[in-house]
Amino acid sequence: MKHLNEHLSLANRPGIHSISRCAYAWILAVPVLGSAAPAAAQCANFARTTDTIRVAGDIALGNQATYEARVLFTAPGAEGNIFNEWIQSEKDRILQGSQSTVWAYTHNTAGPSHLEAAVSLNDNAFHHLAYVLSAGTETLFLDGAVVAQRAAGGGVGNGTGSIATVGAISRDVFFPSFLGKIDTLRISSTARYTSSFAPPGGDLGSDAFTELLYNFNEAEGSTTISDLSGKGHTGTLGVGFTGATAPTLGGSDTIVVPEGGSFPLFGAGIAALALLRLRRGRTTHDSSECREPDDLA
């Protein structure tokens, strides 16, 4: 069972201050046979385990749901939170992962355990993750392929007064942020995928079932993220708990979307990464600062 409660609580965390900084070079798109022209996509860079975006308001879901994001994990062994909305004993909606494991959870559907899958995502590429709850079944997709599935009973837990974040969250325990980049996040009140699919490229869109949508296209230095769902769930960077830090915005990665909708392939740039090992109580603390191509010129 993969639950970050096993790893770290805010009360016993030795400290959250940066020990060292490192920069990693940009990712360059590798030409793909039959691919469309490259398109720049802005993203948010989560380089510290305390990086966080606080989501305003409560997200309304029924008994169908989809949590999805396109992310690039940059640090081996560093597992952490992509999205979580939580109220004690009432609501818990989780999408988390690392280069080696992805997992998700919805309170009141399948007991206390996460739905998880072992993966290999150390290829410096963006990957589309999606968790879908529909018709008594939970399914976890990676780049459109089913990687985990199980029966799910009960309904989706709801309530008001929740804490919701992208990245780190301080709730009954402290969940560190995933380390890497995210260029789109969508929470929906419908089951968007029921079987294997061609993962979408570019910014995700909004429709009547979209409850939260961040495409992270704000300018560098912005302190908020617009909710493109129209539901008013504005994100505020670097707030929510003592020691919270803000991810950086405004950089871009070149994404190649192959014909047929298959997900982009990437070549690796030169990289120097600060490693964070956070697993079952063993921690090392580090911080890396993302620099985009223009910064390194």
N, C-alpha and C positions, 0 to 999 in steps of 0.2 A: 504494500500500500504506500502510495506516494503522497505524503501530506507534510507540508513544511512546518507543522506543529512539532514534528520530530526534531527539527533542526535548531530552532532559535526562537527565543522569546525576547521581547524588548527589555524585560527586567534583567535578564542575565547576559545581555549582549555586551562584550567587553568594551566597545567603543565604536564610534561610527565616523571618526575623523580620517581624512585621507592620509595615508602613509607615503605614497609615491604616486607620481603621475606619469603616464606614458601616452604617446600618440600612436594611432594606427593609420596607415595610409589608406587611400581610397580604394574602392573596388572598381575594376574595369570590366565592362561587358565583353564577353567573348562572342564573336560572330557565330550565329547559329544558322545552319542551312535552312533556307526558306523562311527566315525570321523577318518580322516587320522592322521598320526603322526604329532605332533606339529612341526612347522617350525619357526625359528627366523626370524623376519623381522625388519630391521633397519628403523628408522623414524626420523623426525625432530620434535622437541618439541618447541612449541610456548607458552611461559610462560608469556610474557608481551605483552601489546597491541601495543607496538612499534616494536615488532619483525617483521622482513621483509626479504625477498629475492628478489632482483631486477633482473628481467628477461631481458636479452639482446635482442635487435632487435625487429622487428615487426613480429607478427604471422599472416600468410596468411590463410584466411578462405573464402570459397565460400558461397553459400546459404544453405549449410548443415553444422552442427557443433555438436560436443559433448564436454562438459566440465565435467570431472569426477575426483573424488578423494575419497580416503579412509581415513576417519578422526575419531578421538575420541575427543569429547568435554569434557573438564574437569571442567569448571566453570559455575555454574548455573547463568542465567541472562546475561551472557557475549556474546553478539552477535558481529560478526565481519567478516572480509574479509578472504576468503580462496584464491581466485584468482581474479584479475582484470587487464584488459588491457584497456587503455583509451586514447583517443584524444578528446579534446574539440569539441563537435558538430559533430564528425566524427565516433568515435569508442568507444564502451563501452561493454565489455564482463565481466560478473560478476558471480561468484559463492560464496555465503556467507551463514552463518548459525550460529546456536547456539543449545543448548540442546532443545529448544522449537520451533524453526522455521528454515526452510531452504528456500533459495530463489535464483533465478538466473535471468539474464537479458541479452539480446543482443540488442544493439542500432539499431533502424530502423526497428524493426520487429513487435512490438505490443504497440507502444506508450511509455510513460514514466514510466509505472508501472512494478514492478517485478512480475514474476511468483513465487508464494510462497505456502508453505504448513505448517500447524501446525504439530509438531512431538513431540515425547517424547524420548530423547536421553541421559538420565541421568543414563545410565546403565553401565558406564565404559567399553563400548564396542566400537570397531571400526565399522563404518558404511560406506557403499559405497553410495556416492551421484553421481547422473548423471543428467545433463541437456542436452536435445537433441532438435535440431532444424531440422525439415525435412518436406518437402511437405506442407508448410503452417501451420504447427503445432509445438507448443512448448510443451515439456513434461518434467516433473521433476520426477525422480525416486529415491526411497530410498530402498536400499537393493534389488533392482530388481523389486520393486512394483511401479506402477504409483501412485503418491500422488498429482499431479496437472497437468492440461493440458488446453491449450487454442489455438484458432486460431491465426496465426501470419502472417501478411502481410509484404510487403516490402522485402528488401534484407539486408544482413549483412553489416554493416558499416565497411569500410576499410580505410586505410590511412597509412602514414609513420610518424615516429617520435613519436610513442606512449610511454606511461609509462606503464609498466607491472610489477606486483609483485605477489608473494605468501606471504600472511600476510598483514601487514599494508601498506597503500599507501597514499601518499600526492599528491593530484591532485587539482581540483577546491575546494575540501573539503578534510578533513582528514578522512580516513576510518581506524579504529583500526583493528588489527589482531584478528582473532578468537583465543580463548585460548584452547589449546589442542595439539594433535599429528596428524601428517599426514605421511603416509608411502608410498603413491604413488599419482601422479597427472598426468593426460594426457589430452591434448587438441587436438582434431581431426577435420579434414575437411570433415567428413562424419557423417551420423546418425548411430551410432553403435547399438542403441537399438530402436526398434519401438513398442515393446510391453513388457509385463513383462518377466523377464529373471532371470536366476540364476547368482548372482553377482560373478565376478571373484575373485579368491583368489590369494594371493602372489603378486609379482611385476607385474604390467601391462607391456605388450609388445609393440613393435613398428612395424608399417607396413607403406605402402605407404601413408596412410592418417594421420599418426601421425605428428603433427606439433610441439608439445612440450611434453616431457616425463621426469619427475623427479621421481626416485625411492629412493632417499635419502639414498643411501648405502655408502656414503662417510664416512671416518674415523672421529672420534671425533677431533675437532680442525680445520677441513677443513673450508676454507673461501669461497669456491665455490661449486656449484652443477652442475654435468654434465647433459647436455641435451641428452638423449639417443635416441631422434628422428633423430639425425644426422643433424638437421637444425641449430645448432650452438647457441641456445638460452641459453647460460650458465647463471646460477644463481649466484649472488654475495650476500653474507650474510651481513646484517647490514648496508647497504648504501642506498642512495636515498633521504634522507631528514634529516634536523637537528634533532638530538635526536634518529635517527634510531638505533635499537639494533638487534643483531643476535640471531636467534633461535639456540638451541643446537642440535648437531648431534652426531651420533655414538652409541646411546643407542639402545636397542632392546626390543621389546615386543613379547611374544610368541603368535602366532596366530594358532588357530585350524581351519582347513578348513573341514567342514563335507562333507561326500560323497554326490554327487549330486550337489555340488557347492553352497549350501546354506551358508550364511555368518557366520563367527565364533561367538560363544558365549563366554562371558568372565565373570569371577568372579571378584569382586572388591577386591583390596588390601586395606590396611589401608591408608586413605587419609587425608591430611590436605591441604586445598586449599585456596589460596588467591582469594577472590571474587571480580570481577569487575562488577559493575552494570552500563551499558551504554545504556540508552533508553530514547529517547525523551528529551534530554537535561539534564537528571539527571545523574551525574557521581560520582563514587568513584574510587580512584586510588590505585592500588596495583600491586604487582609483585610477581610471584612465580617462583621458580627455580626447574626445573625437575631434579630429581635424579633417576638414574637407579639402578637396584638391586645391582650391584657391589659396587656402591657408598654408599649404606646403610648397607652393610655387616659389 
